C-alpha cells in the first residue's frame, strides 16, 4: 500500500470537493476511512489523517511558515 499516493489522492479530493472538505473538517478520521474504502487499523488511519491535514495546511512541504507570514502581511 502506497501511503504517499493515498495521502495525495485524499488531499486532491479534499481540495477539489467542498462536500468532502466539509466532512473532513467535521470528522477527518471517518472521512479518510470512507475515501480509502479499506479497513485499516486506527493508528494507520490517524497517521494518514494527520498527513492530509499537514498537506492541506502547507506545513508538510515546509511552506506553512511562509504561508502564515504572507497571510500576516495582508491582515
C-alpha positions in Angstrom: 0.0 0.0 0.0 1.4 3.3 -1.1 0.6 5.7 1.8 2.1 8.8 -0.1 -0.3 8.1 -3.0 -3.3 7.7 -0.7 -2.5 10.9 1.1 -2.0 12.7 -2.2 -5.3 11.4 -3.6 -7.2 12.4 -0.4 -5.6 15.9 -0.4 -6.8 16.4 -4.0 -10.3 15.2 -3.2 -10.5 17.5 -0.1 -9.2 20.5 -2.0 -11.4 20.0 -5.0 -14.7 18.9 -3.5 -16.4 21.2 -1.0 -18.6 18.5 0.5 -15.6 16.2 1.2 -13.8 19.2 2.6 -16.7 19.9 4.9 -16.8 16.3 6.0 -13.1 16.3 6.6 -13.3 19.4 8.7 -16.1 17.8 10.9 -14.7 14.3 11.2 -11.3 13.7 9.4 -10.8 10.1 10.5 -14.3 9.0 9.3 -13.8 10.9 6.1 -10.5 9.3 5.4 -11.9 5.8 6.2 -14.7 6.4 3.7 -12.4 7.7 1.0 -9.9 4.9 1.1 -12.5 2.2 1.3 -10.1 -0.1 3.1 -10.4 -1.2 6.7 -7.1 -0.1 8.3 -6.0 -0.1 12.0 -6.9 3.1 13.8 -3.3 4.2 14.1 -2.7 4.0 10.4 -5.9 5.9 9.6 -4.9 8.6 12.2 -1.4 8.8 10.6 -2.9 9.3 7.1 -5.4 11.9 8.5 -2.5 13.8 10.1 -0.5 13.8 6.9 -3.5 15.0 4.9 -4.1 17.8 7.4 -0.4 18.9 7.1 -0.5 18.8 3.3 -3.7 20.9 3.2 -2.2 23.5 5.6 1.0 23.6 3.6 3.2 22.5 6.5 4.3 19.2 5.1 6.1 20.9 2.3 7.8 23.3 4.6 5.7 26.2 3.3 3.5 26.6 6.4 5.6 29.3 7.9 5.9 31.2 4.6 2.1 30.9 4.1 1.5 32.3 7.6 3.9 35.2 7.0 2.2 36.1 3.7 -1.2 36.0 5.3 0.1 38.3 8.1 1.1 40.9 5.5 -2.4 41.2 4.2 -4.2 41.5 7.5 
